[in-house]
Amino acid sequence: MEVILKTDIKGLGYKNDLVSVKPGYGRNYLIPQGFALLATNSNKRILEENIKQASHKAEKIKTEAENLAAQLEKVTLEVKAKIGESGKIFGKVTTLQISDALAAKGIDIDRKKISINTSVTGAGEYEAEVDLHREVKTNVKFEVVAE
């Protein structure tokens, strides 16, 4: 079953993408929640027209994302966590903590666009991936320190 995504869905695609999904997933989740439209011929034509009209705006958004990515590469965040005597963290470092640390530096990024690919086990330096745009992804460095 082919659907046109109305919003970005992690692991599936970005807004205005034409994707193939299993029929049950499309009929029972994506379409009723308003995340997708059925990919009929008329909806495909409407999508093509919308993409043409939004191409200038999309380039501006991409340029802004690239500028933000360059800014993020220079930043090193400090995330505080409770660390035991053995050097291991109690709990874990979350994307919300990284988002809050970025907000403290004046950079507002939604926590859903941040992913930590390595397991944070103790104090030290780590990297998190930030998905700013469908073509712009960058890594932000963060250092875990004792609270």
MDTraj code that builds the backbone (N, CA, C; nanometers):
import mdtraj as md
import numpy as np

residues = "MET GLU VAL ILE LEU LYS THR ASP ILE LYS GLY LEU GLY TYR LYS ASN ASP LEU VAL SER VAL LYS PRO GLY TYR GLY ARG ASN TYR LEU ILE PRO GLN GLY PHE ALA LEU LEU ALA THR ASN SER ASN LYS ARG ILE LEU GLU GLU ASN ILE LYS GLN ALA SER HIS LYS ALA GLU LYS ILE LYS THR GLU ALA GLU ASN LEU ALA ALA GLN LEU GLU LYS VAL THR LEU GLU VAL LYS ALA LYS ILE GLY GLU SER GLY LYS ILE PHE GLY LYS VAL THR THR LEU GLN ILE SER ASP ALA LEU ALA ALA LYS GLY ILE ASP ILE ASP ARG LYS LYS ILE SER ILE ASN THR SER VAL THR GLY ALA GLY GLU TYR GLU ALA GLU VAL ASP LEU HIS ARG GLU VAL LYS THR ASN VAL LYS PHE GLU VAL VAL ALA GLU".split()
xyz = np.array([
    [0.0850, -0.1182, 0.0000],
    [0.0000, 0.0000, 0.0000],
    [0.0889, 0.1236, 0.0000],
    [0.0632, 0.2168, -0.0891],
    [0.1404, 0.3397, -0.0949],
    [0.0628, 0.4530, -0.0283],
    [0.1371, 0.5317, 0.0525],
    [0.0783, 0.6469, 0.1193],
    [0.1717, 0.7665, 0.1027],
    [0.1151, 0.8848, 0.1175],
    [0.1906, 1.0093, 0.1153],
    [0.1945, 1.0607, 0.2588],
    [0.3141, 1.0793, 0.3131],
    [0.3279, 1.1230, 0.4524],
    [0.2981, 1.2718, 0.4660],
    [0.2217, 1.3058, 0.5688],
    [0.1897, 1.4449, 0.5979],
    [0.2878, 1.5045, 0.6985],
    [0.3550, 1.4195, 0.7767],
    [0.4522, 1.4642, 0.8760],
    [0.5751, 1.3744, 0.8703],
    [0.6828, 1.4185, 0.9342],
    [0.8028, 1.3360, 0.9444],
    [0.7757, 1.2242, 1.0441],
    [0.8071, 1.1015, 1.0058],
    [0.7919, 0.9862, 1.0941],
    [0.9253, 0.9137, 1.0990],
    [0.9831, 0.9094, 1.2178],
    [1.1155, 0.8494, 1.2349],
    [1.1118, 0.7029, 1.1914],
    [1.2072, 0.6649, 1.1096],
    [1.2163, 0.5274, 1.0627],
    [1.1321, 0.4971, 0.9403],
    [1.0472, 0.5916, 0.8989],
    [0.9611, 0.5676, 0.7834],
    [0.9898, 0.6661, 0.6707],
    [0.9922, 0.7951, 0.7022],
    [1.0190, 0.8946, 0.5994],
    [0.9883, 1.0351, 0.6468],
    [0.9993, 1.1275, 0.5536],
    [0.9781, 1.2680, 0.5831],
    [0.8493, 1.3166, 0.5182],
    [0.8086, 1.4379, 0.5557],
    [0.6867, 1.4976, 0.5028],
    [0.6920, 1.4999, 0.3500],
    [0.5807, 1.4694, 0.2865],
    [0.5624, 1.4668, 0.1411],
    [0.6360, 1.3525, 0.0723],
    [0.6834, 1.2532, 0.1466],
    [0.7442, 1.1349, 0.0847],
    [0.6349, 1.0358, 0.0462],
    [0.6569, 0.9652, -0.0627],
    [0.5688, 0.8578, -0.1060],
    [0.6335, 0.7274, -0.0604],
    [0.5700, 0.6574, 0.0344],
    [0.6293, 0.5362, 0.0909],
    [0.5325, 0.4191, 0.0798],
    [0.5891, 0.2999, 0.0768],
    [0.5088, 0.1777, 0.0777],
    [0.5070, 0.1222, 0.2192],
    [0.3881, 0.0934, 0.2683],
    [0.3722, 0.0361, 0.4020],
    [0.2783, -0.0832, 0.3933],
    [0.2755, -0.1608, 0.4991],
    [0.1815, -0.2726, 0.5030],
    [0.0397, -0.2155, 0.5134],
    [-0.0566, -0.2808, 0.4507],
    [-0.1936, -0.2255, 0.4474],
    [-0.2524, -0.1980, 0.5860],
    [-0.2299, -0.2867, 0.6813],
    [-0.2861, -0.2661, 0.8143],
    [-0.2286, -0.1434, 0.8837],
    [-0.0986, -0.1224, 0.8688],
    [-0.0316, -0.0074, 0.9287],
    [-0.0859, 0.1231, 0.8693],
    [-0.1051, 0.1228, 0.7381],
    [-0.1585, 0.2412, 0.6724],
    [-0.3030, 0.2689, 0.7082],
    [-0.3882, 0.1649, 0.6964],
    [-0.5322, 0.1824, 0.7217],
    [-0.5650, 0.2055, 0.8678],
    [-0.4940, 0.1372, 0.9585],
    [-0.5322, 0.1410, 1.0997],
    [-0.4572, 0.2443, 1.1822],
    [-0.3424, 0.2916, 1.1330],
    [-0.2662, 0.3868, 1.2141],
    [-0.2374, 0.5182, 1.1412],
    [-0.1669, 0.5102, 1.0288],
    [-0.1201, 0.6323, 0.9628],
    [-0.2338, 0.7221, 0.9140],
    [-0.3297, 0.6656, 0.8433],
    [-0.4380, 0.7463, 0.7872],
    [-0.5337, 0.7974, 0.8958],
    [-0.5807, 0.7140, 0.9898],
    [-0.6709, 0.7669, 1.0940],
    [-0.6062, 0.8713, 1.1856],
    [-0.4746, 0.8590, 1.2118],
    [-0.4071, 0.9561, 1.2975],
    [-0.3747, 1.0857, 1.2232],
    [-0.3962, 1.0875, 1.0926],
    [-0.3687, 1.2065, 1.0137],
    [-0.2223, 1.2208, 0.9745],
    [-0.1464, 1.1125, 0.9838],
    [-0.0047, 1.1162, 0.9484],
    [0.0183, 1.0933, 0.7994],
    [-0.0821, 1.0420, 0.7275],
    [-0.0633, 1.0087, 0.5865],
    [-0.1948, 1.0179, 0.5098],
    [-0.1812, 1.0242, 0.3775],
    [-0.2935, 1.0186, 0.2842],
    [-0.2745, 0.8976, 0.1941],
    [-0.3835, 0.8414, 0.1486],
    [-0.3749, 0.7327, 0.0510],
    [-0.3192, 0.7901, -0.0797],
    [-0.2251, 0.7198, -0.1416],
    [-0.1571, 0.7702, -0.2615],
    [-0.2378, 0.7401, -0.3875],
    [-0.3469, 0.8115, -0.4059],
    [-0.4252, 0.7987, -0.5291],
    [-0.3631, 0.8891, -0.6351],
    [-0.4073, 0.8746, -0.7596],
    [-0.3523, 0.9577, -0.8669],
    [-0.3755, 1.1066, -0.8418],
    [-0.4940, 1.1425, -0.7942],
    [-0.5226, 1.2839, -0.7698],
    [-0.4369, 1.3378, -0.6547],
    [-0.4178, 1.2585, -0.5489],
    [-0.3331, 1.3028, -0.4376],
    [-0.1869, 1.3165, -0.4806],
    [-0.1416, 1.2301, -0.5725],
    [-0.0050, 1.2401, -0.6232],
    [0.0146, 1.3680, -0.7031],
    [-0.0860, 1.4046, -0.7844],
    [-0.0766, 1.5283, -0.8620],
    [-0.0750, 1.6507, -0.7709],
    [-0.1583, 1.6476, -0.6684],
    [-0.1616, 1.7578, -0.5718],
    [-0.0263, 1.7696, -0.5013],
    [0.0318, 1.6555, -0.4659],
    [0.1618, 1.6545, -0.3997],
    [0.2689, 1.7156, -0.4897],
    [0.2719, 1.6784, -0.6163],
    [0.3705, 1.7326, -0.7103],
    [0.3568, 1.8844, -0.7222],
    [0.2339, 1.9323, -0.7286],
    [0.2107, 2.0767, -0.7392],
    [0.2565, 2.1485, -0.6122],
    [0.2268, 2.0910, -0.4967],
    [0.2690, 2.1515, -0.3700],
    [0.4212, 2.1560, -0.3580],
    [0.4885, 2.0518, -0.4050],
    [0.6348, 2.0475, -0.3992],
    [0.6941, 2.1547, -0.4900],
    [0.6368, 2.1734, -0.6085],
    [0.6846, 2.2781, -0.6992],
    [0.6736, 2.4154, -0.6347],
    [0.5592, 2.4411, -0.5724],
    [0.5355, 2.5722, -0.5130],
    [0.6216, 2.5953, -0.3890],
    [0.6577, 2.4889, -0.3189],
    [0.7323, 2.5029, -0.1943],
    [0.8826, 2.4873, -0.2123],
    [0.9304, 2.4711, -0.3361],
    [1.0727, 2.4452, -0.3572],
    [1.1606, 2.5614, -0.3112],
    [1.1181, 2.6847, -0.3344],
    [1.1968, 2.8004, -0.2905],
    [1.2041, 2.8055, -0.1381],
    [1.0917, 2.7848, -0.0753],
    [1.0860, 2.7860, 0.0703],
    [1.1706, 2.6716, 0.1277],
    [1.1701, 2.5564, 0.0612],
    [1.2465, 2.4415, 0.1083],
    [1.3964, 2.4692, 0.1031],
    [1.4424, 2.5411, 0.0017],
    [1.5842, 2.5754, -0.0066],
    [1.6249, 2.6669, 0.1074],
    [1.5388, 2.7593, 0.1437],
    [1.5675, 2.8500, 0.2547],
    [1.5761, 2.7711, 0.3857],
    [1.4856, 2.6773, 0.4058],
    [1.4861, 2.5955, 0.5269],
    [1.6124, 2.5098, 0.5323],
    [1.6528, 2.4556, 0.4181],
    [1.7741, 2.3732, 0.4136],
    [1.8972, 2.4571, 0.4471],
    [1.9045, 2.5787, 0.3952],
    [2.0171, 2.6670, 0.4242],
    [2.0234, 2.6994, 0.5733],
    [1.9083, 2.7256, 0.6339],
    [1.9036, 2.7523, 0.7776],
    [1.9496, 2.6305, 0.8564],
    [1.9097, 2.5109, 0.8125],
    [1.9510, 2.3877, 0.8800],
    [2.1017, 2.3672, 0.8678],
    [2.1591, 2.3984, 0.7517],
    [2.3039, 2.3854, 0.7341],
    [2.3793, 2.4827, 0.8238],
    [2.3289, 2.6042, 0.8377],
    [2.3920, 2.7024, 0.9264],
    [2.3861, 2.6560, 1.0716],
    [2.2719, 2.6004, 1.1114],
    [2.2570, 2.5492, 1.2472],
    [2.3485, 2.4296, 1.2702],
    [2.3666, 2.3451, 1.1684],
    [2.4562, 2.2301, 1.1794],
    [2.5997, 2.2754, 1.2008],
    [2.6418, 2.3785, 1.1289],
    [2.7768, 2.4320, 1.1472],
    [2.7949, 2.4879, 1.2871],
    [2.6915, 2.5492, 1.3389],
    [2.6955, 2.6033, 1.4751],
    [2.7020, 2.4910, 1.5780],
    [2.6271, 2.3826, 1.5556],
    [2.6241, 2.2711, 1.6500],
    [2.7560, 2.1951, 1.6559],
    [2.8272, 2.1883, 1.5442],
    [2.9537, 2.1152, 1.5425],
    [3.0586, 2.1805, 1.6305],
    [3.0466, 2.3102, 1.6544],
    [3.1427, 2.3829, 1.7368],
    [3.1113, 2.3736, 1.8859],
    [2.9893, 2.3328, 1.9198],
    [2.9419, 2.3338, 2.0584],
    [2.9762, 2.2025, 2.1280],
    [3.0200, 2.2138, 2.2538],
    [3.0349, 2.0965, 2.3394],
    [2.9468, 2.1205, 2.4614],
    [2.8538, 2.0307, 2.4841],
    [2.7584, 2.0458, 2.5937],
    [2.8098, 1.9768, 2.7186],
    [2.7591, 2.0203, 2.8318],
    [2.7929, 1.9562, 2.9585],
    [2.6634, 1.9039, 3.0194],
    [2.6565, 1.7715, 3.0371],
    [2.5374, 1.7080, 3.0923],
    [2.5758, 1.6496, 3.2275],
    [2.5002, 1.6856, 3.3299],
    [2.5294, 1.6358, 3.4645],
    [2.4504, 1.5095, 3.4925],
    [2.5166, 1.4136, 3.5575],
    [2.4513, 1.2880, 3.5921],
    [2.5093, 1.2373, 3.7234],
    [2.4302, 1.1589, 3.7942],
    [2.4792, 1.0976, 3.9177],
    [2.5696, 0.9811, 3.8801],
    [2.6911, 0.9835, 3.9333],
    [2.7889, 0.8801, 3.9020],
    [2.8342, 0.8149, 4.0316],
    [2.8356, 0.6811, 4.0320],
    [2.8758, 0.6053, 4.1501],
    [3.0273, 0.5994, 4.1656],
    [3.0711, 0.5337, 4.2714],
    [3.2147, 0.5226, 4.2992],
    [3.2881, 0.4439, 4.1917],
    [3.2209, 0.3505, 4.1284],
    [3.2848, 0.2696, 4.0245],
    [3.2961, 0.3453, 3.8918],
    [3.2375, 0.4636, 3.8833],
    [3.2453, 0.5439, 3.7617],
    [3.1272, 0.5251, 3.6684],
    [3.0288, 0.4448, 3.7069],
    [2.9120, 0.4217, 3.6220],
    [2.7988, 0.5169, 3.6592],
    [2.7159, 0.5435, 3.5592],
    [2.6031, 0.6354, 3.5775],
    [2.4852, 0.5624, 3.6408],
    [2.4162, 0.6321, 3.7319],
    [2.2876, 0.5834, 3.7814],
    [2.1824, 0.6355, 3.6839],
    [2.1067, 0.5471, 3.6235],
    [2.0085, 0.5884, 3.5233],
    [2.0750, 0.6012, 3.3890],
    [2.0296, 0.7001, 3.3078],
    [2.0910, 0.7205, 3.1778],
    [2.0740, 0.8641, 3.1327],
    [2.1544, 0.9026, 3.0360],
    [2.1448, 1.0357, 2.9769],
    [2.0397, 1.0284, 2.8666],
    [1.9445, 1.1194, 2.8693],
    [1.8348, 1.1163, 2.7730],
    [1.8467, 1.2316, 2.6726],
    [1.7700, 1.2197, 2.5662],
    [1.7683, 1.3252, 2.4656],
    [1.7083, 1.4547, 2.5218],
    [1.6228, 1.4422, 2.6217],
    [1.5654, 1.5605, 2.6855],
    [1.6740, 1.6418, 2.7550],
    [1.7687, 1.5736, 2.8210],
    [1.8783, 1.6439, 2.8871],
    [1.9649, 1.7177, 2.7844],
    [1.9880, 1.6545, 2.6704],
    [2.0687, 1.7175, 2.5663],
    [1.9934, 1.8366, 2.5070],
    [1.8637, 1.8208, 2.4858],
    [1.7814, 1.9298, 2.4344],
    [1.7812, 2.0484, 2.5311],
    [1.7710, 2.0202, 2.6615],
    [1.7750, 2.1267, 2.7623],
    [1.9109, 2.1964, 2.7654],
    [2.0192, 2.1187, 2.7509],
    [2.1535, 2.1771, 2.7491],
    [2.1720, 2.2662, 2.6269],
    [2.1146, 2.2263, 2.5129],
    [2.1189, 2.3099, 2.3933],
    [2.0370, 2.4372, 2.4128],
    [1.9217, 2.4245, 2.4777],
    [1.8369, 2.5414, 2.5030],
    [1.9085, 2.6406, 2.5941],
    [1.9886, 2.5902, 2.6885],
    [2.0653, 2.6785, 2.7760],
    [2.1693, 2.7572, 2.6971],
    [2.2163, 2.7018, 2.5853],
    [2.3128, 2.7710, 2.4988],
    [2.2421, 2.8573, 2.3937],
    [2.1092, 2.8595, 2.3947],
    [2.0334, 2.9424, 2.3021],
    [1.9966, 2.8738, 2.1721],
    [2.0085, 2.7407, 2.1659],
    [1.9740, 2.6652, 2.0456],
    [1.8532, 2.5796, 2.0781],
    [1.7426, 2.6038, 2.0092],
    [1.6187, 2.5322, 2.0382],
    [1.5986, 2.4186, 1.9378],
    [1.6154, 2.2949, 1.9851],
    [1.5953, 2.1765, 1.9013],
    [1.5050, 2.0801, 1.9771],
    [1.4063, 2.0273, 1.9073],
    [1.3133, 1.9320, 1.9663],
    [1.3870, 1.8030, 2.0015],
    [1.3560, 1.7453, 2.1162],
    [1.4253, 1.6247, 2.1619],
    [1.4006, 1.5052, 2.0707],
    [1.2925, 1.5071, 1.9944],
    [1.2617, 1.3964, 1.9047],
    [1.3557, 1.3925, 1.7843],
    [1.4261, 1.5015, 1.7590],
    [1.5200, 1.5062, 1.6476],
    [1.6611, 1.4678, 1.6903],
    [1.6778, 1.4349, 1.8176],
    [1.8090, 1.3980, 1.8714],
    [1.8091, 1.2483, 1.9001],
    [1.9177, 1.1798, 1.8662],
    [1.9303, 1.0388, 1.9005],
    [2.0717, 1.0106, 1.9479],
    [2.0803, 0.9319, 2.0550],
    [2.2090, 0.8920, 2.1116],
    [2.2328, 0.7487, 2.0659],
    [2.3339, 0.7292, 1.9805],
    [2.3568, 0.5980, 1.9212],
    [2.4479, 0.5089, 2.0040],
    [2.5277, 0.5675, 2.0919],
    [2.6163, 0.4880, 2.1756],
    [2.5599, 0.4829, 2.3169],
    [2.5932, 0.3779, 2.3889],
    [2.5447, 0.3697, 2.5264],
    [2.6354, 0.4532, 2.6160],
    [2.5734, 0.5385, 2.6947],
    [2.6460, 0.6261, 2.7858],
    [2.6558, 0.5532, 2.9191],
    [2.7765, 0.5102, 2.9524],
    [2.7936, 0.4275, 3.0725],
    [2.8615, 0.4998, 3.1864],
    [2.9383, 0.6023, 3.1577],
    [3.0098, 0.6723, 3.2633],
    [3.0454, 0.8126, 3.2209],
    [3.1279, 0.8784, 3.3039],
    [3.1714, 1.0136, 3.2705],
    [3.2609, 1.0083, 3.1474],
    [3.2559, 1.1134, 3.0668],
    [3.3385, 1.1201, 2.9472],
    [3.2684, 1.1931, 2.8358],
    [3.3295, 1.1908, 2.7176],
    [3.2733, 1.2594, 2.6018],
    [3.2015, 1.1607, 2.5101],
    [3.0869, 1.2043, 2.4607],
    [3.0043, 1.1215, 2.3725],
    [2.9499, 1.2100, 2.2616],
    [2.8838, 1.1469, 2.1641],
    [2.8208, 1.2219, 2.0555],
    [2.6758, 1.1789, 2.0399],
    [2.5937, 1.2755, 2.0021],
    [2.4532, 1.2489, 1.9714],
    [2.4271, 1.3009, 1.8303],
    [2.3416, 1.2309, 1.7571],
    [2.3088, 1.2725, 1.6217],
    [2.1836, 1.3596, 1.6236],
    [2.1891, 1.4690, 1.5487],
    [2.0771, 1.5619, 1.5397],
    [2.0304, 1.5649, 1.3947],
    [1.9018, 1.5365, 1.3739],
    [1.8420, 1.5337, 1.2406],
    [1.7698, 1.6672, 1.2193],
    [1.8354, 1.7598, 1.1502],
    [1.7807, 1.8939, 1.1327],
    [1.6906, 1.9057, 1.0095],
    [1.7206, 1.8269, 0.9075],
    [1.6493, 1.8334, 0.7801],
    [1.6684, 1.6983, 0.7135],
    [1.5897, 1.6676, 0.6128],
    [1.6024, 1.5370, 0.5480],
    [1.7402, 1.5171, 0.4877],
    [1.8101, 1.6232, 0.4516],
    [1.9436, 1.6121, 0.3938],
    [2.0541, 1.6624, 0.4859],
    [2.0179, 1.7150, 0.6027],
    [2.1172, 1.7726, 0.6934],
    [2.1100, 1.7024, 0.8289],
    [2.2154, 1.6269, 0.8571],
    [2.2292, 1.5618, 0.9866],
    [2.3669, 1.5981, 1.0396],
    [2.3773, 1.6159, 1.1694],
    [2.5052, 1.6504, 1.2286],
    [2.5184, 1.5844, 1.3646],
    [2.6402, 1.5848, 1.4155],
    [2.6655, 1.5298, 1.5481],
    [2.6963, 1.6454, 1.6429],
    [2.6488, 1.6327, 1.7648],
    [2.6791, 1.7296, 1.8687],
    [2.7519, 1.6542, 1.9803],
    [2.8599, 1.7143, 2.0284],
    [2.9389, 1.6517, 2.1343],
    [2.8835, 1.6918, 2.2686],
    [2.8806, 1.5960, 2.3599],
    [2.8415, 1.6290, 2.4970],
    [2.9309, 1.5530, 2.5937],
    [2.9557, 1.6173, 2.7054],
    [3.0420, 1.5589, 2.8069],
    [2.9590, 1.5318, 2.9313],
    [2.9687, 1.4094, 2.9805],
    [2.8965, 1.3710, 3.1011],
    [2.9883, 1.3958, 3.2186],
    [2.9395, 1.4752, 3.3157],
    [3.0176, 1.5068, 3.4351],
    [2.9384, 1.4700, 3.5590],
    [3.0090, 1.4502, 3.6686],
    [2.9443, 1.4136, 3.7949],
    [2.8647, 1.5317, 3.8487],
    [2.7524, 1.5001, 3.9077],
    [2.6643, 1.6020, 3.9648],
    [2.7137, 1.6488, 4.0987],
])
top = md.Topology()
chain = top.add_chain()
for i, resn in enumerate(residues, 1):
    res = top.add_residue(resn, chain, resSeq=i)
    for name in ("N", "CA", "C"):
        top.add_atom(name, md.element.get_by_symbol(name[0]), res)
traj = md.Trajectory(xyz[None], top)
